[in-house]
Amino acid sequence: MKAETKSVIRSAVAELISSLAIEHLLTPEEVANEAFYSLQRHPKWGRNPSAAQKRASHRHWNGQCHRCGHEVAFGDATFHH
């Protein structure tokens, strides 16, 4: 895929995330996390997050579940619990 095409796709995804966040009164991070979770579970191209992705998500949310706010130890962290 050409770099220009990737750039167009990334811009469109960023716009979609922003518009959905505004429409549903959510943060862009909440929308992006839900989209990421849905893509991981897709029957054709889904895959599990890497350890680095899990660490980054845990760090981003300060060790708390982004849905319910409860503290989650890194060893127990999943994209939902």
C-alpha positions in Angstrom: 0.0 0.0 0.0 1.3 3.5 -0.9 2.2 5.9 1.9 -0.3 8.4 0.5 -3.1 5.9 0.7 -2.1 5.0 4.3 -2.2 8.7 5.2 -5.7 9.2 3.7 -7.0 6.1 5.6 -5.5 7.3 8.9 -7.0 10.8 8.5 -10.4 9.3 7.7 -10.2 7.0 10.7 -9.2 9.9 13.0 -12.1 12.0 11.6 -14.5 9.1 12.2 -13.3 8.6 15.8 -13.7 12.3 16.5 -17.2 12.5 15.1 -18.4 9.4 16.9 -16.9 10.8 20.2 -18.8 14.1 19.7 -22.0 12.4 18.6 -22.1 10.0 21.6 -20.5 12.3 24.2 -17.5 10.1 24.7 -13.8 10.7 24.6 -11.9 9.9 21.4 -9.9 7.4 23.4 -13.1 5.5 24.4 -14.2 5.3 20.8 -10.7 4.2 19.6 -10.5 1.5 22.3 -13.9 0.2 21.4 -13.0 0.2 17.7 -9.7 -1.6 18.4 -11.5 -4.2 20.5 -14.0 -4.8 17.8 -11.3 -5.2 15.2 -9.4 -7.7 17.4 -12.5 -9.8 17.5 -13.3 -9.7 13.8 -13.5 -13.2 12.4 -11.2 -12.5 9.4 -8.4 -10.2 10.6 -8.7 -10.2 14.4 -5.8 -10.9 16.6 -4.8 -10.5 20.3 -3.0 -7.4 21.5 0.8 -7.6 21.9 2.3 -7.2 25.4 3.5 -3.7 24.4 0.0 -2.7 23.5 -1.4 -4.1 26.8 1.3 -2.2 28.7 0.6 1.0 26.8 -3.2 0.7 27.4 -2.7 -0.1 31.1 -0.4 2.9 31.5 -2.7 5.2 29.5 -5.6 4.3 31.8 -3.5 4.6 35.0 -4.2 1.0 35.9 -8.0 1.5 35.9 -10.7 0.0 33.8 -11.8 2.6 31.3 -15.4 1.3 31.5 -16.0 1.0 35.2 -13.1 2.8 36.8 -12.0 -0.1 39.1 -8.3 -0.6 39.6 -6.9 -3.5 37.5 -3.4 -5.0 38.1 -1.4 -5.3 35.0 -1.3 -9.1 35.3 -5.1 -9.2 35.3 -5.5 -6.6 32.6 -7.5 -7.4 29.5 -9.3 -5.0 27.2 -12.3 -5.5 29.5 -12.8 -7.5 32.7 
